[in-house]
Amino acid sequence: YLVATEVLADLEELQILPRLFRNAPPESSNVSIPPEVSEKVGISAGEEEVSSSTKLVIVGHSLGGGAAVLMSLFLQRDYPNTCCCFDPPGETLSPGLRELSTHFCTTTVFGHDIFPRVSSYTFSLLQDN
């Protein structure tokens, strides 16, 4: 949760998403995106046009997968997006949020990785055995 909210705070402070998806200029002249960040997200100096087919995809692996699905949920209303999680931790979401996220989030678990399968239920089974 903390990682997702910190990344969202940075995105809001730098106003990256409004600039990419709404062609909105920065609200404050104090906001400047470092050139290396601008290059990575495709914001060129003076560039105002973004294709209407541009889609936001949020991707994460392991703990980053948990942060990705939370960010995806937080951004869903203002920036409809798709989320891809690779081996996220078990029980990241409540049952209700998990059901909601099935419409925009795909999770992949590789082989016998235990990390995505760990839950309070599996811990209680381990304690009982």
Phi and psi in degrees as GROMACS dihedral restraints (atoms count N, CA, C in turn):
[ dihedral_restraints ]
;  ai    aj    ak    al  type     phi  dphi    fc
    3     4     5     6     1   -64.0    20    10
    4     5     6     7     1   -41.0    20    10
    6     7     8     9     1   -62.8    20    10
    7     8     9    10     1   -46.6    20    10
    9    10    11    12     1   -60.8    20    10
   10    11    12    13     1   -44.0    20    10
   12    13    14    15     1   -69.1    20    10
   13    14    15    16     1   -33.3    20    10
   15    16    17    18     1   -67.1    20    10
   16    17    18    19     1   -43.3    20    10
   18    19    20    21     1   -64.3    20    10
   19    20    21    22     1   -42.8    20    10
   21    22    23    24     1   -61.8    20    10
   22    23    24    25     1   -39.5    20    10
   24    25    26    27     1   -62.8    20    10
   25    26    27    28     1   -41.8    20    10
   27    28    29    30     1   -64.8    20    10
   28    29    30    31     1   -43.1    20    10
   30    31    32    33     1   -60.2    20    10
   31    32    33    34     1   -40.3    20    10
   33    34    35    36     1   -70.2    20    10
   34    35    36    37     1   -43.5    20    10
   36    37    38    39     1   -61.3    20    10
   37    38    39    40     1   -43.0    20    10
   39    40    41    42     1   -82.9    20    10
   40    41    42    43     1    -9.2    20    10
   42    43    44    45     1    55.2    20    10
   43    44    45    46     1    40.4    20    10
   45    46    47    48     1   -70.0    20    10
   46    47    48    49     1   -47.4    20    10
   48    49    50    51     1   -65.5    20    10
   49    50    51    52     1   -44.5    20    10
   51    52    53    54     1   -61.1    20    10
   52    53    54    55     1   -36.4    20    10
   54    55    56    57     1   -69.2    20    10
   55    56    57    58     1   -35.1    20    10
   57    58    59    60     1   -80.3    20    10
   58    59    60    61     1   -40.9    20    10
   60    61    62    63     1  -106.0    20    10
   61    62    63    64     1   -14.5    20    10
   63    64    65    66     1  -122.7    20    10
   64    65    66    67     1     2.4    20    10
   66    67    68    69     1    52.2    20    10
   67    68    69    70     1    34.9    20    10
   69    70    71    72     1   -90.1    20    10
   70    71    72    73     1   133.8    20    10
   72    73    74    75     1   -71.3    20    10
   73    74    75    76     1   159.3    20    10
   75    76    77    78     1   -57.6    20    10
   76    77    78    79     1   141.1    20    10
   78    79    80    81     1   -72.5    20    10
   79    80    81    82     1   -23.0    20    10
   81    82    83    84     1  -128.6    20    10
   82    83    84    85     1   140.2    20    10
   84    85    86    87     1   -73.0    20    10
   85    86    87    88     1   -11.6    20    10
   87    88    89    90     1   -77.3    20    10
   88    89    90    91     1   -11.7    20    10
   90    91    92    93     1   -87.3    20    10
   91    92    93    94     1   120.6    20    10
   93    94    95    96     1  -136.1    20    10
   94    95    96    97     1   134.5    20    10
   96    97    98    99     1   -93.9    20    10
   97    98    99   100     1   126.8    20    10
   99   100   101   102     1   -56.2    20    10
  100   101   102   103     1   143.3    20    10
  102   103   104   105     1   -54.2    20    10
  103   104   105   106     1   -38.3    20    10
  105   106   107   108     1   -66.4    20    10
  106   107   108   109     1   -31.5    20    10
  108   109   110   111     1   -74.2    20    10
  109   110   111   112     1   -43.0    20    10
  111   112   113   114     1   -56.9    20    10
  112   113   114   115     1   -43.0    20    10
  114   115   116   117     1   -63.8    20    10
  115   116   117   118     1   -40.3    20    10
  117   118   119   120     1   -69.6    20    10
  118   119   120   121     1   -34.4    20    10
  120   121   122   123     1   -97.6    20    10
  121   122   123   124     1     0.6    20    10
  123   124   125   126     1    81.3    20    10
  124   125   126   127     1    25.8    20    10
  126   127   128   129     1   -98.2    20    10
  127   128   129   130     1   113.2    20    10
  129   130   131   132     1   -96.7    20    10
  130   131   132   133     1   153.7    20    10
  132   133   134   135     1   -59.0    20    10
  133   134   135   136     1   124.5    20    10
  135   136   137   138     1    79.1    20    10
  136   137   138   139     1    -1.7    20    10
  138   139   140   141     1   -78.1    20    10
  139   140   141   142     1   124.9    20    10
  141   142   143   144     1  -113.8    20    10
  142   143   144   145     1   -23.4    20    10
  144   145   146   147     1   -93.2    20    10
  145   146   147   148     1   131.9    20    10
  147   148   149   150     1  -126.5    20    10
  148   149   150   151     1   137.3    20    10
  150   151   152   153     1   -58.7    20    10
  151   152   153   154     1   140.1    20    10
  153   154   155   156     1   -68.3    20    10
  154   155   156   157     1   -13.6    20    10
  156   157   158   159     1   -88.5    20    10
  157   158   159   160     1     0.7    20    10
  159   160   161   162     1   -64.3    20    10
  160   161   162   163     1   127.9    20    10
  162   163   164   165     1  -122.0    20    10
  163   164   165   166     1   144.7    20    10
  165   166   167   168     1   -89.9    20    10
  166   167   168   169     1   125.1    20    10
  168   169   170   171     1  -123.9    20    10
  169   170   171   172     1   125.4    20    10
  171   172   173   174     1  -108.1    20    10
  172   173   174   175     1   126.8    20    10
  174   175   176   177     1  -127.8    20    10
  175   176   177   178     1   141.3    20    10
  177   178   179   180     1  -153.8    20    10
  178   179   180   181     1   154.0    20    10
  180   181   182   183     1  -125.1    20    10
  181   182   183   184     1   138.0    20    10
  183   184   185   186     1    59.9    20    10
  184   185   186   187     1  -125.4    20    10
  186   187   188   189     1   -61.6    20    10
  187   188   189   190     1   -32.3    20    10
  189   190   191   192     1   -64.2    20    10
  190   191   192   193     1   -26.7    20    10
  192   193   194   195     1   -67.1    20    10
  193   194   195   196     1   -39.2    20    10
  195   196   197   198     1   -64.4    20    10
  196   197   198   199     1   -43.8    20    10
  198   199   200   201     1   -64.7    20    10
  199   200   201   202     1   -37.2    20    10
  201   202   203   204     1   -64.0    20    10
  202   203   204   205     1   -44.7    20    10
  204   205   206   207     1   -67.3    20    10
  205   206   207   208     1   -35.4    20    10
  207   208   209   210     1   -66.9    20    10
  208   209   210   211     1   -43.9    20    10
  210   211   212   213     1   -61.4    20    10
  211   212   213   214     1   -40.4    20    10
  213   214   215   216     1   -60.1    20    10
  214   215   216   217     1   -43.5    20    10
  216   217   218   219     1   -63.6    20    10
  217   218   219   220     1   -45.3    20    10
  219   220   221   222     1   -62.4    20    10
  220   221   222   223     1   -36.2    20    10
  222   223   224   225     1   -90.6    20    10
  223   224   225   226     1   -11.2    20    10
  225   226   227   228     1   -53.5    20    10
  226   227   228   229     1   -41.4    20    10
  228   229   230   231     1   -67.0    20    10
  229   230   231   232     1   -48.2    20    10
  231   232   233   234     1   -86.8    20    10
  232   233   234   235     1   -30.0    20    10
  234   235   236   237     1  -135.5    20    10
  235   236   237   238     1    82.6    20    10
  237   238   239   240     1   -51.5    20    10
  238   239   240   241     1   133.8    20    10
  240   241   242   243     1  -145.8    20    10
  241   242   243   244     1   172.3    20    10
  243   244   245   246     1  -116.6    20    10
  244   245   246   247     1   142.8    20    10
  246   247   248   249     1  -123.6    20    10
  247   248   249   250     1   135.5    20    10
  249   250   251   252     1  -123.2    20    10
  250   251   252   253     1   119.7    20    10
  252   253   254   255     1  -115.4    20    10
  253   254   255   256     1   131.0    20    10
  255   256   257   258     1  -111.4    20    10
  256   257   258   259     1   116.0    20    10
  258   259   260   261     1    52.9    20    10
  259   260   261   262     1    51.9    20    10
  261   262   263   264     1   -74.0    20    10
  262   263   264   265     1   160.1    20    10
  264   265   266   267     1   -66.1    20    10
  265   266   267   268     1   147.5    20    10
  267   268   269   270     1   -66.8    20    10
  268   269   270   271     1   154.0    20    10
  270   271   272   273     1    56.6    20    10
  271   272   273   274     1    35.8    20    10
  273   274   275   276     1   -68.7    20    10
  274   275   276   277     1   -36.3    20    10
  276   277   278   279     1  -116.5    20    10
  277   278   279   280     1   156.3    20    10
  279   280   281   282     1   -69.9    20    10
  280   281   282   283     1   163.1    20    10
  282   283   284   285     1   -56.1    20    10
  283   284   285   286     1   -38.7    20    10
  285   286   287   288     1   -66.7    20    10
  286   287   288   289     1   -44.8    20    10
  288   289   290   291     1   -68.3    20    10
  289   290   291   292     1   -35.0    20    10
  291   292   293   294     1   -60.5    20    10
  292   293   294   295     1   -44.5    20    10
  294   295   296   297     1   -62.8    20    10
  295   296   297   298     1   -44.4    20    10
  297   298   299   300     1   -60.6    20    10
  298   299   300   301     1   -41.2    20    10
  300   301   302   303     1   -70.8    20    10
  301   302   303   304     1   -15.0    20    10
  303   304   305   306     1   -64.2    20    10
  304   305   306   307     1   -16.9    20    10
  306   307   308   309     1   -79.6    20    10
  307   308   309   310     1   -19.1    20    10
  309   310   311   312     1  -137.6    20    10
  310   311   312   313     1    -0.7    20    10
  312   313   314   315     1  -122.7    20    10
  313   314   315   316     1   132.7    20    10
  315   316   317   318     1  -114.9    20    10
  316   317   318   319     1   131.3    20    10
  318   319   320   321     1  -116.9    20    10
  319   320   321   322     1   135.1    20    10
  321   322   323   324     1  -121.9    20    10
  322   323   324   325     1   132.2    20    10
  324   325   326   327     1  -118.6    20    10
  325   326   327   328     1   126.5    20    10
  327   328   329   330     1   -92.7    20    10
  328   329   330   331     1   130.5    20    10
  330   331   332   333     1    50.7    20    10
  331   332   333   334     1  -129.3    20    10
  333   334   335   336     1  -105.5    20    10
  334   335   336   337     1    28.4    20    10
  336   337   338   339     1   -58.9    20    10
  337   338   339   340     1   123.3    20    10
  339   340   341   342     1   -81.4    20    10
  340   341   342   343     1   -27.4    20    10
  342   343   344   345     1   -53.7    20    10
  343   344   345   346     1   -47.2    20    10
  345   346   347   348     1   -71.0    20    10
  346   347   348   349     1   -16.8    20    10
  348   349   350   351     1   -95.5    20    10
  349   350   351   352     1    -4.9    20    10
  351   352   353   354     1   -75.6    20    10
  352   353   354   355     1   131.3    20    10
  354   355   356   357     1  -149.6    20    10
  355   356   357   358     1   172.1    20    10
  357   358   359   360     1   -62.0    20    10
  358   359   360   361     1   -32.7    20    10
  360   361   362   363     1   -65.9    20    10
  361   362   363   364     1   -46.1    20    10
  363   364   365   366     1   -66.9    20    10
  364   365   366   367     1   -33.0    20    10
  366   367   368   369     1   -65.2    20    10
  367   368   369   370     1   -40.6    20    10
  369   370   371   372     1   -66.1    20    10
  370   371   372   373     1   -35.0    20    10
  372   373   374   375     1   -64.1    20    10
  373   374   375   376     1   -41.9    20    10
  375   376   377   378     1   -62.7    20    10
  376   377   378   379     1   -41.3    20    10
  378   379   380   381     1   -64.4    20    10
  379   380   381   382     1   -38.7    20    10
  381   382   383   384     1   -69.4    20    10
  382   383   384   385     1   -27.7    20    10
